[in-house]
Amino acid sequence: MQNEFGEKARLGDDAHIIASSDYGPRGNEEIGQQQRRSADNLILLCKTCHSEIDQQQKKFDEEALLRLREEHYSWVEERLGSKVTKPRFHYLSYINIPRADMYASAQSIALPNFNLNGAETIRQLGINAGRLMAQYTSVLNVEELYSNVLTDGTSISEISEGDYWFVSEALFRTKRIGGYENLPDAWRDGESVIYRDLGSWRLICLIDPRWITTTTTLVEFQRGSYKLAGLLHISRVEPEKGRVIASPLFLGSPDNDASR
């Protein structure tokens, strides 16, 4: 995590299932050092949970921790969906940095190493906005990207809160993007959003102007329609209103001559 001063804080710990030493929590002198240091012996935990499992070894024995890890992996796979056949991207119009980092962590993709240096918007980075875009484009262009795939035939009943969906390039309508002091109020009024109708329901993407990459893109977002592809996180599903509310992680234009 990084704050507005560029200061970083690590919120997750690589915890050992079998302790790294013979006498640590769940220590086992029969297990060699190489096995103890391997990824198979690690579980990612917040600092509070790390302390809890190391201080409550009877409750959190090796079997319990392996079970917790497998349950988490199953949950991640359910949310992320299957491997996506997608085009490559060289330009991104929108990067929701906190959500993109969460998604990269869930997929074990190396996080971009970029310091915002106190900038409150991507556009304030100036020429460095391009460098940031290049790093996050590499996240979207990984060989094995996992997500559900949204098509014109997707039913609202197939979508659940917390899912990730990849949207192939399509025309979205835009509504007064940018310039709001209170974004929740704007979103409630149906502004600072892009949307697309899919048969009987509407996909509505909430846009936070901080994450628009360039001033040129900001202008494009206000022309009434914009052709985009990208990766979305589902925030709410409202079948009774015939709409799905999503938060985009990445929006951009795929390369025209490269697909896979």
N, C-alpha and C positions, 0 to 999 in steps of 0.2 A: 504494500500500500504506500502511496506517496501523497503528501499533503501539498498545500498551496505554496509552501516554502521550499519545495523540492526535497524535503526530508523523507526518508524511506523507513518503513517499519515492517518487519517480517511477522506475519500473523499465523503462519503455519510452520509446524515442526515435522521433520522426518524422524518419526519415532521408531525405535527398534522393538520388534516383537520378542525376539530372544536378545537379551542384553548384549551390548558390545563387550562387556567384561564378564568373567565367570561369576562375580558376586553382585552384579547389577540386577534390576528387576527381571524376573524370568530367566535368570542366568542358567547356562547349561554348558558345563566344561567339555561335554562331548561334541559340541558344535565348533567347528574351526572358524578362524577369523575371517577367511574369505567368504564363507557362507553367512556369517553375521553381518558383513558389510554389503551383501548383495541386495538388489532391489526386492527380492522375494522375502526379505526379512524386514521390510520397512512398511510403515503405514503412516499416511499424512494426517496429522491431527492439529487442532488448535492448541494453544499453550495450556488452556485450562484442562482440556481432555487429556493432554499429555501428562500433566501432573496427576490427574485422577487415576489413570491406568497404572502409573508407576507406584502409586501409594496404596492401591487396592488390588494387589496381585492375585488374591484368591478369586475375586470376581472376574478380573481381566487376565485370565491365564492365556497361554498360547492359542488354545483352541478357540476361545471366545474372541480373541483379536483377529484371527484368520476368518472367522465367521462374519465379524463386523465388516472386515475389508471386502469380502466377497459380496455381502449385501449392498455395500456402497457401490462397488463396480457394477452390479446388476442395475442399481438405480440410475447410475450415470449412463449405461448403455440404453436403458429404456428412454431416457430423456433425450439423448443425443440422436438416436435413430441409427440408420445404417449408413454405409459408405456412400458418399455422394459422387456421381459422375458430373463434373462441373467444368466450366471454362476457367481459364486462368485470368487473373486480374493484374493490371499494371497501374490502375488509377482508382482511388477510392474517394467518393464524395462525402462519406460520413463514417466516422469511427467512434463508437461509444467505448472509450478506453477502459473504464472499469469493467463493463460487461465483456469486452473482448479479452481482457486479462483473465477473468473468471473462466471463460470458455476455453482459452488456451491451457489453463491449469488443469481443467477437467479432462482435456484430451492429451495431457502430457506433452504439449507443444512448448518449446522454449519461449519464454516471455521476452518481448522486446525490451532492450535495455536503453531507455530513453528518459532524460530528465526534462520535465516541463519548465523548470526554473521559474516557478511561480506564475506562469501564464494561466489565465482563466479560460481561454479559448484556444483551439488549435490555430485559428487564424492569427493570433497574436505572436505565434512562433516565427512568422515571416518565412524566410527561406528554409528554416529548420522544419517547417510543416511538411515539406517534401521528404525530408529524411525520416520523419516519424511515419509518414504514409508508406514509405518503402519498407520499413520494418513490420508494420502491421499487414501490409499486402502479403508478406511472406507467411504470416499466420494463415491467411485465407487461402493461400496457394499450396499448402502442404499436400503431400501425396494422398494421405488418408484423412479426409475431412468427413466427419460423421454428423448426419442431420437427417430429419425427414425432408421430403421434397414436395413442395407445394405446386400443384398444377391446377388448370381450370376445372378439372373434375374432382378436386378435393372437397369432401363434405365437411361441414362444421363439426359433425359428430366425430370425426377422426382426430380432432385437435384437442389437446389437453393443456391446462396451465402448466408452465414449466418446460414445455417442449421447445426444441430448436427446430426451425424450418428454414430450408434454403429455397429462395425464390429465383427462378430463372428470369432473365431480362424481360421486363414487361412495363407497360405504360401505367404510371401511378398519377393520380390527381393530387395536386398540392393545395394547401390552404394556409395562406398568410404565414409563411415560415419566418421565424426569427423576431427579435425585438420585443420580447415579453419579459416584464419584471417578475410575473408570477405564472410560471408555466402550468402548474396544475389547473389554474383558472382558465388559461387558454385551451388546454386539452379538454376541459369540461365543456367549453363552448365550441368544440370541434375545430379549433384553430391550432396552428403549428403542428399539423399532421400531414401525412400523405396517406392516400387510401386507394384501394382497388376493389371493385365489385367482382365477386366470383359466384355467379348464379344467384342463389337465394340469400347469400350473406356477404358481408363487407369486411375486408381486412383493413384495419386502421393502425397505422404505425405512428407512434408518438416521437416527434423530432425535438431534440434538445439542441438549440443553435450552437452551444459550446463545441459540439463534436462535428460540425460542418468544416470541411478541410480548408477551403479557400473562399475568398470573397467572390470569385467567379461562380463557384458552385452555389453560394448563397443566392446570387441573382437567379441562377437556373432554377432553384427551388421555389421561386416566387412567380414563375411564368404560367402556372396553372396546370402544367403536366410535365412529367420528367420520366424518361425511360431508365429503369434501374434494375439491377439484380443485387441479391445480398442474402445475409444470414440474419434471422430474426429469433428473438426469445419471446415466447407467448406469456403475456402478463395476465390476461383475463379472457375467458370464453363466456359469451352471453348469448346463448341460443335463443332466448325469449326476445331479444332485440335484434337477432340476426347479425351479430357482429363479433369479431375477435379483435382484441387489443394487443398489440405487439410492441416490443422495444427493439429497434434494429441494433445489431452489433456492427455490421458492415453494410454499406450501400455503395455501389459503384457501377462502372461500365466494364464488362468483360472484354478481353482481347478479342478482336474480330477473327484472327487467323489461328487461334490456338484453343483447342478444346480437348477434353479427355473424358 
